[in-house]
Amino acid sequence: MIIDKTFFSIFRKGSRTYFYSSLFFPMHIRREVFILYGFVRKTDNYVDVIPQDRAGFYEFKRKYYEAKQGKDTGDVVIDSFVRLAEQKGFEDEWVDAFLHSMELDLTKTRYETLDEVIEYIYGSAEVIGLMMAKIIGLPKESYEHAKYLGRAMQYINFIRDIAEDLELGRVYFPQIDLQQHGLENLTYEHVKQHPEQFKQFLQTQLDRYCHWQERAEEGYRFIPKRFLISIKTASEMYHWTAEQIAHHPFVVYEVKVKPMISKILLTVFSNLIDTMGTKFSTSFCHEITKEHHDSLE
C-alpha cells in the first residue's frame, strides 16, 4: 500500500520523533498512522502560527463535518481521515474533542487548574492515543493506558515548548502551580530572577509526567511486539527529552530539545534487538522524583 506523498510530506515536516519511529510499523499500519497524523498536524497548523489562521481552521472544520455526511470535499487529508475513522471505528466524540481542543488554542491562553489542563490534553492528545489503539487493534483494556501515553507525551511537549508557547500567548500549566512555586509568569525575564523557584516548578511538572508515563507503560503488555518497537521508541525519545530538561532546566528558553535522527534510529534498532523488553528504564523518573521530594523536606 503506497503512502500518499501529501501525508509523507506533512508527517516528515511535523515530527521527527513520530515520523522516524513510525517507519518501523508494518506497511499497512504505517499508512494509517500517516493518515491520522496528517489530519492532526494539518488542523494544528492553523492554530500554531502567528498570526493564527482562524478562517482556515473553521473552513477545515466545516469540511470535516461535510465529509462525515458523505460529501467528497476534495481535501485528501480530510477525506482519507474520515474513511479511516469509519473503517477503524473511531468514536465521533474523539474527533469532536480533538477539534474542540484545537479551537481552544484560538480562544484560551491560560488554564487555572490541572483539571482544565487535562480537559485540553484529552482532546489534543489522549484521543490520539485511543485512535492509535484502534489502528493497531488493541483490546479495550488498553485504552486507559493509551490515554496516559498521549497525556505524558503532550506534557513533555508543554515543558519543551515553554518559550514557543509564550510567543503564541499561551501557558498550558495550571496557574495554581505557578502560584505555589512563587512565580508570577514563565517569561525568561521573570524566571531568571527566580531560578530556584523555576527549577522546583519544573520538577513538579516532570514528576507529573513520570507518574503518567508509568501508568502508560503498564499497558505495554497489550501491544504486540511488532508494534511495540515503534511506540516504545517514541516513548523513549520523549523520556530522553525530559531528562535533558531536568538536568538543564533553562534549556527550554535556548533551544527546542529534540533527539537527533541518528539517536532515534539507534533506539529503534536497540528495541528491535531487545524484543523481549516491554519497559524502558524509569531510573530517571525515580531520580527526579526523589530529588523533588528531598528538596521539599
Rosetta blueprint (number, residue, H / E / L):
1 M L
2 I L
3 I L
4 D L
5 K H
6 T H
7 F H
8 F H
9 S H
10 I H
11 F H
12 R H
13 K H
14 G H
15 S L
16 R H
17 T H
18 Y H
19 F H
20 Y H
21 S H
22 S H
23 L L
24 F L
25 F L
26 P L
27 M H
28 H H
29 I H
30 R H
31 R H
32 E H
33 V H
34 F H
35 I H
36 L H
37 Y H
38 G H
39 F H
40 V H
41 R H
42 K H
43 T H
44 D H
45 N H
46 Y H
47 V H
48 D L
49 V L
50 I L
51 P L
52 Q L
53 D L
54 R H
55 A H
56 G H
57 F H
58 Y H
59 E H
60 F H
61 K H
62 R H
63 K H
64 Y H
65 Y H
66 E H
67 A H
68 K H
69 Q L
70 G L
71 K L
72 D L
73 T L
74 G L
75 D L
76 V H
77 V H
78 I H
79 D H
80 S H
81 F H
82 V H
83 R H
84 L H
85 A H
86 E H
87 Q H
88 K H
89 G L
90 F L
91 E L
92 D H
93 E H
94 W H
95 V H
96 D H
97 A H
98 F H
99 L H
100 H H
101 S H
102 M H
103 E H
104 L H
105 D H
106 L H
107 T H
108 K L
109 T L
110 R E
111 Y E
112 E L
113 T L
114 L H
115 D H
116 E H
117 V H
118 I H
119 E H
120 Y H
121 I H
122 Y H
123 G H
124 S H
125 A H
126 E H
127 V H
128 I H
129 G H
130 L H
131 M H
132 M H
133 A H
134 K H
135 I H
136 I L
137 G L
138 L L
139 P L
140 K H
141 E H
142 S H
143 Y H
144 E H
145 H H
146 A H
147 K H
148 Y H
149 L H
150 G H
151 R H
152 A H
153 M H
154 Q H
155 Y H
156 I H
157 N H
158 F H
159 I H
160 R H
161 D L
162 I H
163 A H
164 E H
165 D H
166 L H
167 E H
168 L L
169 G L
170 R L
171 V E
172 Y E
173 F E
174 P E
175 Q H
176 I H
177 D H
178 L H
179 Q H
180 Q H
181 H L
182 G L
183 L L
184 E L
185 N L
186 L L
187 T L
188 Y H
189 E H
190 H H
191 V H
192 K L
193 Q L
194 H L
195 P H
196 E H
197 Q H
198 F H
199 K H
200 Q H
201 F H
202 L H
203 Q H
204 T H
205 Q H
206 L H
207 D H
208 R H
209 Y H
210 C H
211 H H
212 W H
213 Q H
214 E H
215 R H
216 A H
217 E H
218 E H
219 G H
220 Y H
221 R H
222 F H
223 I L
224 P L
225 K H
226 R H
227 F H
228 L H
229 I H
230 S H
231 I H
232 K H
233 T H
234 A H
235 S H
236 E H
237 M H
238 Y H
239 H H
240 W H
241 T H
242 A H
243 E H
244 Q H
245 I H
246 A H
247 H H
248 H L
249 P H
250 F H
251 V H
252 V H
253 Y H
254 E L
255 V L
256 K L
257 V L
258 K L
259 P L
260 M L
261 I H
262 S H
263 K H
264 I H
265 L H
266 L H
267 T H
268 V H
269 F H
270 S H
271 N H
272 L H
273 I H
274 D L
275 T L
276 M L
277 G L
278 T L
279 K L
280 F L
281 S L
282 T L
283 S H
284 F H
285 C H
286 H H
287 E H
288 I H
289 T H
290 K H
291 E H
292 H H
293 H H
294 D H
295 S H
296 L H
297 E L
